[in-house]
C-alpha cells in the first residue's frame, strides 16, 4: 500500500493554530493508549468484520478504518467534537450536543463504547486536570457523556486550539481501531504502523472539514460498519466489548 504524507497541510495547521507545550502535553496524555478510558476493549465492529472475512489483511484494514474516519463514526465524532468545543461556557447547548451524540449511536454496543469511554475520560480528567467552570460543565452533561463531547469540553476548558485537539482525537480513535485489527487478523506491528501512517490524510482532511460545520452535518454512510456493530452483539466468540 502507498503511504501519503501531507507535510504542507500539517504545517499550515500548526502555523494557523499554534499550540503551546502545556496544551500539547495534555493532548498527549489524554489520548495516549495508557489513559484510563478502556479504549483497548472496543473494536468498533472490526471483530465481526474479521470473522466475516471482510477485514483480512493490511489493505482491507486500511480501507475499513479510512471509511469509518471519512464517512462513518469518525466523521460524526469530529462534527460533534467541533460543536461541543464551540459551546465554551454555554453548558445548556453543550448538554444538547451531548444528548444528540448519545442518540446517534446505532447500536447498544456503540452506545456503550462512546458513553463508557466518555464517562471514564471525564472522571480521570476532572480528577487530575481541573479547569475553570469545570463543575458547571460536569453538572450539565449528566451521568452519560459521549466520548468526543467529553474530550472537546476538556480541550475547550483548557483553551487548547480546536484544530490540534480534533486531530489528536481522531488520531487516537484511528489508532485504537488499527490496534484492534492488528490483534484480531492478526498483523505485525510494522503493518499496523503502515496502516496508521496511511491514514494521515484522512484524519487531517476530516478534522479540517468538521471544524466549521453544524450538527446537521453529523451522520455517515459507513453502513457495513454499523451492521458490524449490531452483528457483534450476538457474535458467539468475542474478545472485545464492541
Buried (B, 14 or more C-beta within 10 A) or exposed (E): BEBEEBEEBBEBBBEEBEBEEEBEEBBEBBBEEEBEBEBBBBBBBBBBBBBBEBBBEBEBBBBBBBBBBBBBBBBBBBBBBBBBBBBBEEBEBBBBBBBBBBEBBBBEBBBBBBBBBBBBBBBBBBEEBEBEBBEEBBEBBEEBBBBBBBBBBBBBBBEBBBBBBBBBBBBBBBBBBBBBBBBBBEBEEEBBBBBBEBBBBBBBBBBBBBBEBEBEBBEBEBEBBBBBBBBBBEBEEBEBBB
